[in-house]
């Protein structure tokens, strides 16, 4: 802060004036919002990484077998994807999902704990 502003604040308090606090001011809510905002930014970065791995490493392999995979969500370490094309009804899709997709995502993105299809 500029010297003049600090000087005015010091004068105000030295004269015995009270601190003015808004009635709707709630530090806990402000801190929660700040934490939520930073968690959201972190989550967005993770989602971007997930999509990048899906697009660059997983989708091309799935497409070779006539299928496709689409990102749906990421919540509490769980990635939800949608299997499309020949993958949607394939009996091997669960094995592909767990041993292929999940292993790759967990390898490249430590925040990923499991992968599910909806």
N, CA, C and O atoms as a GROMACS GRO file, in nm:
protein
  472
    1UNK      N    1   0.083  -0.119   0.000
    1UNK     CA    2   0.000   0.000   0.000
    1UNK      C    3   0.087   0.125   0.000
    1UNK      O    4   0.200   0.125   0.050
    2UNK      N    5   0.034   0.228  -0.056
    2UNK     CA    6   0.104   0.356  -0.059
    2UNK      C    7   0.120   0.409   0.083
    2UNK      O    8   0.037   0.384   0.170
    3UNK      N    9   0.227   0.483   0.104
    3UNK     CA   10   0.258   0.538   0.235
    3UNK      C   11   0.142   0.622   0.290
    3UNK      O   12   0.110   0.614   0.408
    4UNK      N   13   0.079   0.702   0.205
    4UNK     CA   14  -0.031   0.788   0.248
    4UNK      C   15  -0.150   0.709   0.299
    4UNK      O   16  -0.215   0.748   0.397
    5UNK      N   17  -0.179   0.598   0.233
    5UNK     CA   18  -0.292   0.515   0.275
    5UNK      C   19  -0.263   0.450   0.409
    5UNK      O   20  -0.348   0.449   0.498
    6UNK      N   21  -0.144   0.396   0.424
    6UNK     CA   22  -0.106   0.334   0.550
    6UNK      C   23  -0.110   0.436   0.663
    6UNK      O   24  -0.155   0.405   0.774
    7UNK      N   25  -0.064   0.555   0.636
    7UNK     CA   26  -0.065   0.662   0.736
    7UNK      C   27  -0.208   0.693   0.780
    7UNK      O   28  -0.233   0.710   0.900
    8UNK      N   29  -0.301   0.702   0.685
    8UNK     CA   30  -0.442   0.730   0.718
    8UNK      C   31  -0.502   0.617   0.802
    8UNK      O   32  -0.576   0.643   0.897
    9UNK      N   33  -0.471   0.494   0.767
    9UNK     CA   34  -0.522   0.380   0.843
    9UNK      C   35  -0.469   0.384   0.986
    9UNK      O   36  -0.544   0.364   1.081
   10UNK      N   37  -0.339   0.409   1.000
   10UNK     CA   38  -0.279   0.418   1.134
   10UNK      C   39  -0.342   0.530   1.216
   10UNK      O   40  -0.369   0.512   1.334
   11UNK      N   41  -0.365   0.645   1.155
   11UNK     CA   42  -0.430   0.757   1.224
   11UNK      C   43  -0.569   0.718   1.271
   11UNK      O   44  -0.609   0.750   1.383
   12UNK      N   45  -0.644   0.649   1.186
   12UNK     CA   46  -0.781   0.608   1.218
   12UNK      C   47  -0.781   0.521   1.344
   12UNK      O   48  -0.860   0.545   1.435
   13UNK      N   49  -0.694   0.420   1.348
   13UNK     CA   50  -0.690   0.330   1.463
   13UNK      C   51  -0.631   0.397   1.587
   13UNK      O   52  -0.675   0.368   1.699
   14UNK      N   53  -0.534   0.484   1.570
   14UNK     CA   54  -0.472   0.550   1.685
   14UNK      C   55  -0.569   0.645   1.756
   14UNK      O   56  -0.550   0.677   1.873
   15UNK      N   57  -0.673   0.689   1.686
   15UNK     CA   58  -0.774   0.775   1.746
   15UNK      C   59  -0.881   0.694   1.820
   15UNK      O   60  -0.978   0.751   1.872
   16UNK      N   61  -0.864   0.562   1.824
   16UNK     CA   62  -0.959   0.479   1.896
   16UNK      C   63  -1.082   0.441   1.818
   16UNK      O   64  -1.178   0.388   1.875
   17UNK      N   65  -1.083   0.465   1.689
   17UNK     CA   66  -1.198   0.428   1.607
   17UNK      C   67  -1.208   0.276   1.594
   17UNK      O   68  -1.108   0.205   1.596
   18UNK      N   69  -1.331   0.228   1.581
   18UNK     CA   70  -1.356   0.085   1.570
   18UNK      C   71  -1.339   0.037   1.426
   18UNK      O   72  -1.352   0.114   1.330
   19UNK      N   73  -1.311  -0.091   1.415
   19UNK     CA   74  -1.303  -0.154   1.285
   19UNK      C   75  -1.445  -0.173   1.233
   19UNK      O   76  -1.532  -0.220   1.306
   20UNK      N   77  -1.467  -0.136   1.109
   20UNK     CA   78  -1.599  -0.152   1.048
   20UNK      C   79  -1.600  -0.286   0.974
   20UNK      O   80  -1.518  -0.310   0.886
   21UNK      N   81  -1.695  -0.371   1.012
   21UNK     CA   82  -1.707  -0.502   0.950
   21UNK      C   83  -1.848  -0.517   0.895
   21UNK      O   84  -1.946  -0.491   0.966
   22UNK      N   85  -1.857  -0.557   0.771
   22UNK     CA   86  -1.990  -0.580   0.713
   22UNK      C   87  -2.059  -0.694   0.786
   22UNK      O   88  -1.994  -0.791   0.827
   23UNK      N   89  -2.190  -0.682   0.802
   23UNK     CA   90  -2.264  -0.787   0.871
   23UNK      C   91  -2.264  -0.918   0.792
   23UNK      O   92  -2.268  -1.026   0.852
   24UNK      N   93  -2.258  -0.910   0.661
   24UNK     CA   94  -2.261  -1.031   0.580
   24UNK      C   95  -2.120  -1.086   0.553
   24UNK      O   96  -2.104  -1.181   0.476
   25UNK      N   97  -2.020  -1.027   0.616
   25UNK     CA   98  -1.882  -1.071   0.599
   25UNK      C   99  -1.860  -1.199   0.678
   25UNK      O  100  -1.880  -1.201   0.800
   26UNK      N  101  -1.821  -1.304   0.612
   26UNK     CA  102  -1.798  -1.431   0.678
   26UNK      C  103  -1.669  -1.490   0.622
   26UNK      O  104  -1.665  -1.540   0.510
   27UNK      N  105  -1.564  -1.484   0.702
   27UNK     CA  106  -1.432  -1.529   0.658
   27UNK      C  107  -1.433  -1.677   0.620
   27UNK      O  108  -1.367  -1.716   0.524
   28UNK      N  109  -1.507  -1.759   0.695
   28UNK     CA  110  -1.511  -1.902   0.663
   28UNK      C  111  -1.566  -1.926   0.523
   28UNK      O  112  -1.511  -2.006   0.447
   29UNK      N  113  -1.674  -1.856   0.488
   29UNK     CA  114  -1.731  -1.872   0.354
   29UNK      C  115  -1.635  -1.826   0.246
   29UNK      O  116  -1.624  -1.888   0.141
   30UNK      N  117  -1.566  -1.716   0.272
   30UNK     CA  118  -1.470  -1.665   0.175
   30UNK      C  119  -1.357  -1.765   0.154
   30UNK      O  120  -1.316  -1.791   0.041
   31UNK      N  121  -1.307  -1.824   0.264
   31UNK     CA  122  -1.200  -1.922   0.253
   31UNK      C  123  -1.248  -2.048   0.181
   31UNK      O  124  -1.174  -2.106   0.102
   32UNK      N  125  -1.372  -2.090   0.209
   32UNK     CA  126  -1.428  -2.207   0.140
   32UNK      C  127  -1.439  -2.181  -0.009
   32UNK      O  128  -1.404  -2.267  -0.090
   33UNK      N  129  -1.486  -2.061  -0.046
   33UNK     CA  130  -1.499  -2.027  -0.187
   33UNK      C  131  -1.363  -2.026  -0.254
   33UNK      O  132  -1.348  -2.073  -0.367
   34UNK      N  133  -1.264  -1.971  -0.184
   34UNK     CA  134  -1.129  -1.965  -0.239
   34UNK      C  135  -1.073  -2.106  -0.259
   34UNK      O  136  -1.013  -2.135  -0.362
   35UNK      N  137  -1.093  -2.192  -0.159
   35UNK     CA  138  -1.045  -2.330  -0.168
   35UNK      C  139  -1.117  -2.402  -0.281
   35UNK      O  140  -1.055  -2.475  -0.359
   36UNK      N  141  -1.248  -2.383  -0.288
   36UNK     CA  142  -1.328  -2.446  -0.393
   36UNK      C  143  -1.281  -2.402  -0.531
   36UNK      O  144  -1.274  -2.482  -0.624
   37UNK      N  145  -1.251  -2.274  -0.543
   37UNK     CA  146  -1.205  -2.220  -0.670
   37UNK      C  147  -1.071  -2.281  -0.711
   37UNK      O  148  -1.052  -2.317  -0.827
   38UNK      N  149  -0.978  -2.293  -0.616
   38UNK     CA  150  -0.847  -2.350  -0.648
   38UNK      C  151  -0.859  -2.499  -0.678
   38UNK      O  152  -0.787  -2.552  -0.762
   39UNK      N  153  -0.951  -2.569  -0.608
   39UNK     CA  154  -0.974  -2.710  -0.637
   39UNK      C  155  -1.033  -2.725  -0.776
   39UNK      O  156  -1.000  -2.820  -0.848
   40UNK      N  157  -1.119  -2.634  -0.814
   40UNK     CA  158  -1.181  -2.638  -0.946
   40UNK      C  159  -1.075  -2.621  -1.055
   40UNK      O  160  -1.079  -2.690  -1.157
   41UNK      N  161  -0.982  -2.529  -1.034
   41UNK     CA  162  -0.874  -2.507  -1.130
   41UNK      C  163  -0.790  -2.633  -1.141
   41UNK      O  164  -0.754  -2.676  -1.251
   42UNK      N  165  -0.757  -2.694  -1.026
   42UNK     CA  166  -0.678  -2.817  -1.026
   42UNK      C  167  -0.753  -2.928  -1.098
   42UNK      O  168  -0.695  -3.002  -1.178
   43UNK      N  169  -0.882  -2.940  -1.069
   43UNK     CA  170  -0.965  -3.042  -1.134
   43UNK      C  171  -0.969  -3.022  -1.286
   43UNK      O  172  -0.961  -3.118  -1.361
   44UNK      N  173  -0.980  -2.897  -1.329
   44UNK     CA  174  -0.980  -2.868  -1.473
   44UNK      C  175  -0.850  -2.910  -1.539
   44UNK      O  176  -0.850  -2.960  -1.651
   45UNK      N  177  -0.738  -2.892  -1.470
   45UNK     CA  178  -0.609  -2.933  -1.524
   45UNK      C  179  -0.603  -3.085  -1.537
   45UNK      O  180  -0.550  -3.137  -1.635
   46UNK      N  181  -0.657  -3.155  -1.438
   46UNK     CA  182  -0.659  -3.301  -1.443
   46UNK      C  183  -0.747  -3.349  -1.558
   46UNK      O  184  -0.709  -3.438  -1.633
   47UNK      N  185  -0.865  -3.288  -1.571
   47UNK     CA  186  -0.956  -3.325  -1.680
   47UNK      C  187  -0.889  -3.301  -1.816
   47UNK      O  188  -0.903  -3.383  -1.907
   48UNK      N  189  -0.817  -3.191  -1.829
   48UNK     CA  190  -0.745  -3.164  -1.954
   48UNK      C  191  -0.642  -3.274  -1.983
   48UNK      O  192  -0.628  -3.317  -2.097
   49UNK      N  193  -0.571  -3.319  -1.878
   49UNK     CA  194  -0.473  -3.426  -1.896
   49UNK      C  195  -0.542  -3.556  -1.936
   49UNK      O  196  -0.495  -3.628  -2.024
   50UNK      N  197  -0.655  -3.585  -1.870
   50UNK     CA  198  -0.730  -3.707  -1.903
   50UNK      C  199  -0.772  -3.706  -2.049
   50UNK      O  200  -0.753  -3.804  -2.121
   51UNK      N  201  -0.828  -3.595  -2.093
   51UNK     CA  202  -0.873  -3.584  -2.232
   51UNK      C  203  -0.757  -3.598  -2.329
   51UNK      O  204  -0.771  -3.659  -2.435
   52UNK      N  205  -0.643  -3.541  -2.293
   52UNK     CA  206  -0.526  -3.548  -2.380
   52UNK      C  207  -0.478  -3.692  -2.394
   52UNK      O  208  -0.446  -3.735  -2.505
   53UNK      N  209  -0.473  -3.767  -2.284
   53UNK     CA  210  -0.431  -3.907  -2.289
   53UNK      C  211  -0.533  -3.990  -2.367
   53UNK      O  212  -0.497  -4.075  -2.448
   54UNK      N  213  -0.661  -3.964  -2.342
   54UNK     CA  214  -0.765  -4.036  -2.417
   54UNK      C  215  -0.750  -4.012  -2.567
   54UNK      O  216  -0.754  -4.106  -2.646
   55UNK      N  217  -0.732  -3.886  -2.605
   55UNK     CA  218  -0.724  -3.850  -2.747
   55UNK      C  219  -0.596  -3.900  -2.814
   55UNK      O  220  -0.600  -3.945  -2.929
   56UNK      N  221  -0.485  -3.894  -2.744
   56UNK     CA  222  -0.357  -3.926  -2.808
   56UNK      C  223  -0.316  -4.072  -2.797
   56UNK      O  224  -0.249  -4.123  -2.886
   57UNK      N  225  -0.355  -4.140  -2.691
   57UNK     CA  226  -0.305  -4.275  -2.669
   57UNK      C  227  -0.414  -4.383  -2.674
   57UNK      O  228  -0.388  -4.494  -2.720
   58UNK      N  229  -0.532  -4.350  -2.628
   58UNK     CA  230  -0.636  -4.454  -2.615
   58UNK      C  231  -0.731  -4.457  -2.734
   58UNK      O  232  -0.757  -4.564  -2.790
   59UNK      N  233  -0.781  -4.342  -2.773
   59UNK     CA  234  -0.879  -4.337  -2.883
   59UNK      C  235  -0.825  -4.402  -3.012
   59UNK      O  236  -0.899  -4.477  -3.075
   60UNK      N  237  -0.700  -4.376  -3.053
   60UNK     CA  238  -0.651  -4.440  -3.176
   60UNK      C  239  -0.651  -4.593  -3.167
   60UNK      O  240  -0.682  -4.660  -3.265
   61UNK      N  241  -0.616  -4.647  -3.052
   61UNK     CA  242  -0.614  -4.793  -3.036
   61UNK      C  243  -0.755  -4.850  -3.040
   61UNK      O  244  -0.778  -4.954  -3.101
   62UNK      N  245  -0.848  -4.783  -2.976
   62UNK     CA  246  -0.988  -4.828  -2.974
   62UNK      C  247  -1.048  -4.817  -3.114
   62UNK      O  248  -1.127  -4.903  -3.155
   63UNK      N  249  -1.011  -4.713  -3.187
   63UNK     CA  250  -1.064  -4.692  -3.323
   63UNK      C  251  -1.020  -4.802  -3.419
   63UNK      O  252  -1.092  -4.833  -3.514
   64UNK      N  253  -0.904  -4.862  -3.396
   64UNK     CA  254  -0.856  -4.970  -3.482
   64UNK      C  255  -0.952  -5.089  -3.481
   64UNK      O  256  -0.960  -5.164  -3.578
   65UNK      N  257  -1.024  -5.105  -3.370
   65UNK     CA  258  -1.120  -5.215  -3.358
   65UNK      C  259  -1.262  -5.170  -3.389
   65UNK      O  260  -1.358  -5.243  -3.362
   66UNK      N  261  -1.277  -5.049  -3.444
   66UNK     CA  262  -1.410  -5.000  -3.482
   66UNK      C  263  -1.488  -4.935  -3.369
   66UNK      O  264  -1.609  -4.917  -3.380
   67UNK      N  265  -1.421  -4.901  -3.262
   67UNK     CA  266  -1.490  -4.839  -3.149
   67UNK      C  267  -1.447  -4.696  -3.127
   67UNK      O  268  -1.366  -4.641  -3.202
   68UNK      N  269  -1.502  -4.639  -3.024
   68UNK     CA  270  -1.464  -4.503  -2.984
   68UNK      C  271  -1.487  -4.492  -2.834
   68UNK      O  272  -1.561  -4.569  -2.775
   69UNK      N  273  -1.422  -4.394  -2.775
   69UNK     CA  274  -1.434  -4.370  -2.632
   69UNK      C  275  -1.448  -4.220  -2.611
   69UNK      O  276  -1.377  -4.141  -2.672
   70UNK      N  277  -1.541  -4.182  -2.523
   70UNK     CA  278  -1.566  -4.040  -2.497
   70UNK      C  279  -1.560  -4.013  -2.348
   70UNK      O  280  -1.616  -4.088  -2.268
   71UNK      N  281  -1.491  -3.906  -2.311
   71UNK     CA  282  -1.485  -3.863  -2.172
   71UNK      C  283  -1.620  -3.811  -2.127
   71UNK      O  284  -1.686  -3.736  -2.200
   72UNK      N  285  -1.663  -3.850  -2.007
   72UNK     CA  286  -1.789  -3.802  -1.950
   72UNK      C  287  -1.766  -3.716  -1.826
   72UNK      O  288  -1.817  -3.605  -1.816
   73UNK      N  289  -1.687  -3.769  -1.730
   73UNK     CA  290  -1.666  -3.692  -1.606
   73UNK      C  291  -1.546  -3.745  -1.529
   73UNK      O  292  -1.493  -3.853  -1.557
   74UNK      N  293  -1.504  -3.663  -1.432
   74UNK     CA  294  -1.398  -3.702  -1.339
   74UNK      C  295  -1.440  -3.654  -1.201
   74UNK      O  296  -1.448  -3.533  -1.177
   75UNK      N  297  -1.466  -3.748  -1.110
   75UNK     CA  298  -1.511  -3.714  -0.976
   75UNK      C  299  -1.444  -3.806  -0.875
   75UNK      O  300  -1.450  -3.929  -0.888
   76UNK      N  301  -1.381  -3.748  -0.775
   76UNK     CA  302  -1.320  -3.824  -0.665
   76UNK      C  303  -1.229  -3.936  -0.714
   76UNK      O  304  -1.232  -4.047  -0.662
   77UNK      N  305  -1.148  -3.908  -0.814
   77UNK     CA  306  -1.052  -4.004  -0.865
   77UNK      C  307  -1.108  -4.103  -0.967
   77UNK      O  308  -1.034  -4.186  -1.019
   78UNK      N  309  -1.237  -4.093  -0.995
   78UNK     CA  310  -1.301  -4.187  -1.088
   78UNK      C  311  -1.331  -4.117  -1.221
   78UNK      O  312  -1.400  -4.016  -1.225
   79UNK      N  313  -1.277  -4.174  -1.328
   79UNK     CA  314  -1.305  -4.124  -1.463
   79UNK      C  315  -1.421  -4.206  -1.519
   79UNK      O  316  -1.419  -4.329  -1.516
   80UNK      N  317  -1.521  -4.136  -1.569
   80UNK     CA  318  -1.633  -4.203  -1.635
   80UNK      C  319  -1.624  -4.174  -1.785
   80UNK      O  320  -1.611  -4.059  -1.827
   81UNK      N  321  -1.631  -4.280  -1.862
   81UNK     CA  322  -1.624  -4.269  -2.008
   81UNK      C  323  -1.744  -4.339  -2.070
   81UNK      O  324  -1.814  -4.416  -2.004
   82UNK      N  325  -1.766  -4.310  -2.196
   82UNK     CA  326  -1.870  -4.379  -2.272
   82UNK      C  327  -1.803  -4.454  -2.385
   82UNK      O  328  -1.728  -4.396  -2.464
   83UNK      N  329  -1.830  -4.584  -2.393
   83UNK     CA  330  -1.778  -4.665  -2.502
   83UNK      C  331  -1.878  -4.663  -2.615
   83UNK      O  332  -1.998  -4.682  -2.594
   84UNK      N  333  -1.829  -4.640  -2.736
   84UNK     CA  334  -1.917  -4.627  -2.852
   84UNK      C  335  -1.874  -4.724  -2.962
   84UNK      O  336  -1.770  -4.788  -2.954
   85UNK      N  337  -1.957  -4.732  -3.064
   85UNK     CA  338  -1.925  -4.816  -3.178
   85UNK      C  339  -1.921  -4.962  -3.139
   85UNK      O  340  -2.002  -5.008  -3.059
   86UNK      N  341  -1.826  -5.035  -3.196
   86UNK     CA  342  -1.818  -5.178  -3.168
   86UNK      C  343  -1.783  -5.207  -3.022
   86UNK      O  344  -1.805  -5.319  -2.974
   87UNK      N  345  -1.729  -5.110  -2.951
   87UNK     CA  346  -1.694  -5.129  -2.809
   87UNK      C  347  -1.817  -5.134  -2.719
   87UNK      O  348  -1.813  -5.194  -2.611
   88UNK      N  349  -1.925  -5.071  -2.762
   88UNK     CA  350  -2.042  -5.059  -2.673
   88UNK      C  351  -2.106  -5.193  -2.639
   88UNK      O  352  -2.161  -5.207  -2.530
   89UNK      N  353  -2.099  -5.290  -2.727
   89UNK     CA  354  -2.160  -5.419  -2.698
   89UNK      C  355  -2.060  -5.532  -2.687
   89UNK      O  356  -2.098  -5.648  -2.672
   90UNK      N  357  -1.935  -5.500  -2.694
   90UNK     CA  358  -1.829  -5.602  -2.696
   90UNK      C  359  -1.811  -5.665  -2.558
   90UNK      O  360  -1.801  -5.594  -2.458
   91UNK      N  361  -1.807  -5.799  -2.552
   91UNK     CA  362  -1.787  -5.866  -2.423
   91UNK      C  363  -1.648  -5.838  -2.364
   91UNK      O  364  -1.629  -5.849  -2.242
   92UNK      N  365  -1.552  -5.802  -2.446
   92UNK     CA  366  -1.417  -5.772  -2.397
   92UNK      C  367  -1.402  -5.628  -2.350
   92UNK      O  368  -1.294  -5.590  -2.305
   93UNK      N  369  -1.506  -5.549  -2.360
   93UNK     CA  370  -1.494  -5.406  -2.328
   93UNK      C  371  -1.458  -5.381  -2.182
   93UNK      O  372  -1.386  -5.285  -2.152
   94UNK      N  373  -1.507  -5.465  -2.091
   94UNK     CA  374  -1.473  -5.447  -1.949
   94UNK      C  375  -1.324  -5.470  -1.928
   94UNK      O  376  -1.258  -5.396  -1.856
   95UNK      N  377  -1.272  -5.574  -1.992
   95UNK     CA  378  -1.129  -5.604  -1.982
   95UNK      C  379  -1.047  -5.491  -2.043
   95UNK      O  380  -0.947  -5.449  -1.985
   96UNK      N  381  -1.088  -5.442  -2.159
   96UNK     CA  382  -1.020  -5.330  -2.224
   96UNK      C  383  -1.022  -5.208  -2.135
   96UNK      O  384  -0.923  -5.137  -2.121
   97UNK      N  385  -1.138  -5.183  -2.075
   97UNK     CA  386  -1.154  -5.066  -1.990
   97UNK      C  387  -1.061  -5.072  -1.870
   97UNK      O  388  -0.991  -4.975  -1.841
   98UNK      N  389  -1.061  -5.184  -1.800
   98UNK     CA  390  -0.982  -5.194  -1.677
   98UNK      C  391  -0.833  -5.214  -1.704
   98UNK      O  392  -0.750  -5.147  -1.643
   99UNK      N  393  -0.800  -5.305  -1.794
   99UNK     CA  394  -0.659  -5.335  -1.814
   99UNK      C  395  -0.590  -5.241  -1.911
   99UNK      O  396  -0.469  -5.223  -1.905
  100UNK      N  397  -0.666  -5.183  -2.000
  100UNK     CA  398  -0.606  -5.091  -2.096
  100UNK      C  399  -0.622  -4.946  -2.057
  100UNK      O  400  -0.525  -4.878  -2.024
  101UNK      N  401  -0.746  -4.900  -2.060
  101UNK     CA  402  -0.775  -4.758  -2.035
  101UNK      C  403  -0.736  -4.717  -1.894
  101UNK      O  404  -0.666  -4.618  -1.875
  102UNK      N  405  -0.780  -4.793  -1.794
  102UNK     CA  406  -0.751  -4.757  -1.655
  102UNK      C  407  -0.601  -4.758  -1.628
  102UNK      O  408  -0.550  -4.666  -1.565
  103UNK      N  409  -0.531  -4.861  -1.674
  103UNK     CA  410  -0.386  -4.868  -1.650
  103UNK      C  411  -0.313  -4.749  -1.711
  103UNK      O  412  -0.225  -4.691  -1.648
  104UNK      N  413  -0.349  -4.713  -1.834
  104UNK     CA  414  -0.283  -4.599  -1.899
  104UNK      C  415  -0.312  -4.468  -1.827
  104UNK      O  416  -0.221  -4.390  -1.800
  105UNK      N  417  -0.439  -4.445  -1.795
  105UNK     CA  418  -0.474  -4.319  -1.728
  105UNK      C  419  -0.408  -4.310  -1.590
  105UNK      O  420  -0.357  -4.205  -1.553
  106UNK      N  421  -0.408  -4.420  -1.515
  106UNK     CA  422  -0.344  -4.420  -1.383
  106UNK      C  423  -0.193  -4.398  -1.394
  106UNK      O  424  -0.132  -4.333  -1.309
  107UNK      N  425  -0.134  -4.452  -1.500
  107UNK     CA  426   0.010  -4.435  -1.521
  107UNK      C  427   0.046  -4.288  -1.548
  107UNK      O  428   0.140  -4.235  -1.490
  108UNK      N  429  -0.029  -4.224  -1.636
  108UNK     CA  430   0.002  -4.087  -1.675
  108UNK      C  431  -0.055  -3.982  -1.580
  108UNK      O  432  -0.004  -3.870  -1.573
  109UNK      N  433  -0.161  -4.017  -1.507
  109UNK     CA  434  -0.228  -3.919  -1.421
  109UNK      C  435  -0.251  -3.983  -1.284
  109UNK      O  436  -0.348  -4.056  -1.266
  110UNK      N  437  -0.163  -3.958  -1.188
  110UNK     CA  438  -0.172  -4.023  -1.056
  110UNK      C  439  -0.303  -3.998  -0.982
  110UNK      O  440  -0.342  -4.077  -0.895
  111UNK      N  441  -0.371  -3.889  -1.015
  111UNK     CA  442  -0.497  -3.857  -0.947
  111UNK      C  443  -0.610  -3.953  -0.986
  111UNK      O  444  -0.711  -3.962  -0.916
  112UNK      N  445  -0.593  -4.023  -1.097
  112UNK     CA  446  -0.695  -4.118  -1.143
  112UNK      C  447  -0.679  -4.248  -1.065
  112UNK      O  448  -0.571  -4.306  -1.060
  113UNK      N  449  -0.789  -4.292  -1.004
  113UNK     CA  450  -0.788  -4.416  -0.924
  113UNK      C  451  -0.858  -4.530  -0.996
  113UNK      O  452  -0.818  -4.646  -0.983
  114UNK      N  453  -0.962  -4.499  -1.073
  114UNK     CA  454  -1.032  -4.603  -1.149
  114UNK      C  455  -1.106  -4.542  -1.267
  114UNK      O  456  -1.124  -4.420  -1.276
  115UNK      N  457  -1.149  -4.630  -1.357
  115UNK     CA  458  -1.223  -4.588  -1.476
  115UNK      C  459  -1.349  -4.673  -1.486
  115UNK      O  460  -1.345  -4.795  -1.468
  116UNK      N  461  -1.460  -4.607  -1.514
  116UNK     CA  462  -1.588  -4.676  -1.530
  116UNK      C  463  -1.653  -4.631  -1.659
  116UNK      O  464  -1.628  -4.521  -1.709
  117UNK      N  465  -1.737  -4.719  -1.714
  117UNK     CA  466  -1.814  -4.684  -1.834
  117UNK      C  467  -1.960  -4.670  -1.795
  117UNK      O  468  -2.010  -4.744  -1.709
  118UNK      N  469  -2.029  -4.576  -1.858
  118UNK     CA  470  -2.173  -4.563  -1.828
  118UNK      C  471  -2.254  -4.607  -1.946
  118UNK      O  472  -2.377  -4.604  -1.941
   0.00000   0.00000   0.00000
